[in-house]
Amino acid sequence: MTLLYILASTFLISLLSMVGLLFMFAKRKLVHKIVMLLISLSAGTLMGGTFLHLLPEASETIESELLFMIVLFSFIFFYIVERVLHWRHCHHDDCKVHSFGYMNLIGDGIHNFMDGMVIASAFVTDIRLGVVTSFAIAMHELPQEIGDFGVLIRAGFSKKKAVFFNFFTALTALVGALLAYFLSGQIDNLSSYMLPIAAGGFIYIAASDLLPEIRKEENMAKAILSFIVFMIGIILMYGLTFLE
């Protein structure tokens, strides 16, 4: 049953790679507004998921000193991955870092693979934690996939090819999920150690990419709205603590 939950969650999240189609014919300003609100929600759910779910769960089986050391090195690892691959979670279709469509696909493939491992590890630890983690990842995928679709179009891909390649790289999440699931039966406490690794990644994404995007908003009303949506993301994660 756990494997079924893992496969269903990763596949549904992979389907979000097609969300760019829904915004293909929308006005640019409308897309920007929606994406900015999704970025705020994503930042809130990632931070809430980290501090209200992943770290408390991991602390039950890992000593605090080792736990925070893993989080720190995970944060550093995600920074290195970004630098080496020139990979950023850009949410605009004219992002210069994503000038090369194929580099974007490589970065997304690695990212989705790791997401799959995180989701599987969370479900192996506890079904409810898996649901919470999947929700947080899905909220982050929405604005990212909209941006990535635009990047591929900008790079010269046709709409059909952009959808196909985006979905193909999204399926690497299934590979990561299956690997983590089967390794968890071979390696003791693998799922427990994956949780602080995921926490470090979530913190890095929120702190280095999402929150700076929110802070760029100069209009006070829009900035306040973004903050409210950010807090809604955290409140949603807090509400999900009652499922545990």
C-alpha positions as CSV (number, residue, x, y, z in Angstrom):
1,M,0.0,0.0,0.0
2,T,2.9,2.4,0.8
3,L,4.4,1.8,-2.6
4,L,1.0,2.6,-4.2
5,Y,0.8,5.9,-2.3
6,I,4.4,6.8,-3.4
7,L,3.7,6.0,-7.1
8,A,0.4,7.9,-7.1
9,S,1.9,11.0,-5.4
10,T,4.9,11.2,-7.7
11,F,2.9,10.6,-10.8
12,L,0.3,13.3,-9.9
13,I,3.1,15.8,-9.2
14,S,4.7,14.8,-12.5
15,L,1.5,15.8,-14.2
16,L,2.0,19.4,-13.0
17,S,4.7,19.7,-15.7
18,M,1.8,20.3,-18.1
19,V,0.4,23.2,-16.2
20,G,2.3,25.6,-18.5
21,L,-0.2,24.9,-21.2
22,L,-3.0,26.5,-19.2
23,F,-1.2,29.8,-19.2
24,M,0.2,29.7,-22.7
25,F,-2.5,32.0,-24.1
26,A,-3.1,34.1,-20.9
27,K,-1.9,37.7,-20.7
28,R,1.7,38.1,-19.5
29,K,0.7,40.4,-16.6
30,L,-1.9,37.9,-15.4
31,V,0.6,35.0,-15.5
32,H,3.1,37.1,-13.6
33,K,0.5,37.9,-10.9
34,I,-0.5,34.3,-10.5
35,V,3.0,33.0,-10.5
36,M,4.0,35.5,-7.8
37,L,1.2,34.4,-5.6
38,L,2.1,30.8,-6.2
39,I,5.8,31.6,-5.3
40,S,4.6,33.1,-2.0
41,L,2.4,30.1,-1.2
42,S,5.3,27.8,-2.2
43,A,7.8,29.6,0.1
44,G,5.3,29.3,3.0
45,T,4.6,25.6,2.5
46,L,8.3,24.7,2.1
47,M,9.3,26.5,5.3
48,G,6.2,25.2,7.2
49,G,6.8,21.7,5.9
50,T,10.5,21.8,7.0
51,F,10.0,23.2,10.5
52,L,6.7,21.7,11.4
53,H,7.0,18.3,9.9
54,L,10.3,17.1,8.5
55,L,12.6,18.2,11.3
56,P,10.3,17.2,14.2
57,E,9.9,13.8,12.6
58,A,13.6,13.4,12.0
59,S,14.5,14.5,15.5
60,E,12.7,11.4,16.9
61,T,15.4,9.1,15.4
62,I,18.5,11.3,14.9
63,E,20.5,13.1,17.5
64,S,20.2,16.9,17.3
65,E,23.8,17.6,16.6
66,L,23.9,15.1,13.7
67,L,20.5,16.2,12.5
68,F,21.5,19.9,12.1
69,M,24.8,18.9,10.6
70,I,23.0,17.0,7.9
71,V,20.6,19.9,7.2
72,L,23.6,22.3,6.9
73,F,25.5,20.0,4.5
74,S,22.3,19.5,2.5
75,F,21.9,23.2,2.2
76,I,25.5,23.5,0.9
77,F,25.0,20.6,-1.5
78,F,22.0,22.3,-3.1
79,Y,24.1,25.4,-3.5
80,I,26.8,23.5,-5.2
81,V,24.3,21.8,-7.5
82,E,23.0,25.2,-8.5
83,R,26.4,26.6,-9.2
84,V,27.7,23.5,-11.2
85,L,24.6,23.2,-13.3
86,H,23.8,26.9,-13.5
87,W,20.4,25.8,-12.3
88,R,18.0,28.1,-10.6
89,H,14.3,27.8,-9.9
90,C,13.5,30.7,-12.2
91,H,9.9,31.7,-12.5
92,H,10.1,34.0,-15.5
93,D,10.1,32.8,-19.1
94,D,13.0,35.2,-19.9
95,C,15.3,34.1,-17.2
96,K,18.9,34.5,-18.4
97,V,20.1,31.5,-16.4
98,H,17.8,29.3,-18.4
99,S,19.1,30.5,-21.8
100,F,19.8,26.9,-22.8
101,G,16.8,24.7,-22.8
102,Y,18.7,21.4,-22.5
103,M,20.6,22.6,-19.4
104,N,17.2,23.5,-17.9
105,L,16.0,20.0,-18.6
106,I,19.1,18.4,-17.0
107,G,18.6,20.5,-13.8
108,D,14.9,19.7,-13.7
109,G,15.6,16.0,-14.1
110,I,18.0,16.0,-11.1
111,H,15.6,18.1,-9.1
112,N,12.6,15.8,-9.8
113,F,14.7,12.7,-9.1
114,M,15.5,14.1,-5.6
115,D,11.9,15.1,-5.1
116,G,10.9,11.5,-5.7
117,M,13.4,10.2,-3.2
118,V,12.2,12.7,-0.6
119,I,8.5,11.7,-1.2
120,A,9.2,8.0,-1.0
121,S,11.3,8.4,2.2
122,A,8.5,10.5,3.8
123,F,5.9,7.9,3.0
124,V,8.1,5.0,4.3
125,T,8.5,7.0,7.5
126,D,4.8,7.7,7.9
127,I,1.9,7.9,5.4
128,R,0.7,11.2,6.8
129,L,4.2,12.7,6.6
130,G,4.3,11.5,3.0
131,V,1.0,13.4,2.2
132,V,2.3,16.6,3.8
133,T,5.7,16.4,2.0
134,S,4.0,15.7,-1.3
135,F,1.7,18.7,-0.8
136,A,4.7,21.0,-0.1
137,I,6.5,19.8,-3.2
138,A,3.4,20.1,-5.4
139,M,3.0,23.7,-4.3
140,H,6.6,24.4,-5.3
141,E,6.3,22.6,-8.6
142,L,3.4,24.8,-9.8
143,P,5.3,28.1,-10.2
144,Q,8.4,26.3,-11.3
145,E,6.7,24.3,-14.1
146,I,5.0,27.4,-15.4
147,G,8.4,29.1,-15.6
148,D,10.1,26.1,-17.1
149,F,7.5,25.7,-19.8
150,G,8.1,29.3,-20.8
151,V,11.9,28.8,-20.7
152,L,11.7,25.9,-23.2
153,I,9.4,27.9,-25.5
154,R,11.9,30.7,-25.3
155,A,14.7,28.3,-26.1
156,G,13.1,27.4,-29.4
157,F,11.1,24.3,-28.4
158,S,7.7,23.8,-30.0
159,K,4.7,23.7,-27.6
160,K,4.4,19.9,-28.1
161,K,8.1,19.3,-27.5
162,A,8.1,21.6,-24.5
163,V,5.3,19.6,-22.9
164,F,6.8,16.3,-23.8
165,F,10.3,17.0,-22.5
166,N,9.0,18.8,-19.4
167,F,6.8,15.7,-18.6
168,F,9.6,13.3,-19.5
169,T,12.0,15.0,-17.0
170,A,9.2,15.1,-14.4
171,L,9.0,11.3,-14.6
172,T,12.5,11.1,-13.1
173,A,10.7,11.6,-9.8
174,L,9.2,8.1,-10.2
175,V,12.7,6.7,-10.7
176,G,14.0,8.5,-7.6
177,A,10.9,7.3,-5.6
178,L,11.3,3.7,-6.6
179,L,15.1,3.8,-5.8
180,A,14.5,5.3,-2.3
181,Y,11.7,2.9,-1.6
182,F,13.7,-0.3,-2.4
183,L,16.9,1.0,-0.8
184,S,14.9,1.8,2.4
185,G,14.5,-2.0,2.8
186,Q,18.2,-2.6,2.4
187,I,19.7,0.3,4.3
188,D,18.7,0.9,7.9
189,N,17.1,4.3,8.7
190,L,17.6,5.6,5.2
191,S,14.2,7.3,5.2
192,S,15.0,9.0,8.5
193,Y,18.3,10.5,7.1
194,M,16.5,11.6,3.9
195,L,14.2,13.9,5.9
196,P,16.9,16.4,7.1
197,I,18.4,16.2,3.6
198,A,15.0,17.3,2.2
199,A,14.8,19.9,5.0
200,G,18.1,21.5,3.9
201,G,16.9,21.5,0.3
202,F,13.6,23.1,1.2
203,I,15.3,25.8,3.2
204,Y,17.7,26.5,0.4
205,I,15.0,26.8,-2.2
206,A,12.8,29.0,-0.1
207,A,15.6,31.2,1.2
208,S,17.8,31.6,-1.9
209,D,15.2,31.7,-4.6
210,L,11.6,32.2,-3.5
211,L,11.8,34.8,-0.7
212,P,14.1,37.0,-2.7
213,E,11.6,37.0,-5.5
214,I,8.9,38.1,-3.1
215,R,11.1,40.9,-1.7
216,K,11.5,42.4,-5.2
217,E,7.9,43.6,-5.1
218,E,7.9,47.3,-4.5
219,N,4.2,47.9,-4.5
220,M,3.2,47.9,-0.8
221,A,-0.3,46.4,-1.4
222,K,1.1,43.6,-3.5
223,A,3.9,43.0,-1.0
224,I,1.4,42.7,1.8
225,L,-0.7,40.3,-0.2
226,S,2.4,38.2,-1.0
227,F,3.2,38.1,2.7
228,I,-0.4,37.1,3.6
229,V,-0.2,34.2,1.0
230,F,3.2,33.2,2.4
231,M,1.7,33.0,5.9
232,I,-1.3,31.0,4.5
233,G,1.2,28.5,3.3
234,I,2.7,28.1,6.8
235,I,-0.8,28.0,8.3
236,L,-1.7,25.2,5.9
237,M,1.3,23.2,7.0
238,Y,0.4,23.9,10.6
239,G,-3.1,22.7,10.0
240,L,-1.7,19.4,8.6
241,T,0.1,18.7,11.9
242,F,-3.3,17.7,13.3
243,L,-3.3,14.8,10.8
244,E,-0.4,13.3,12.6
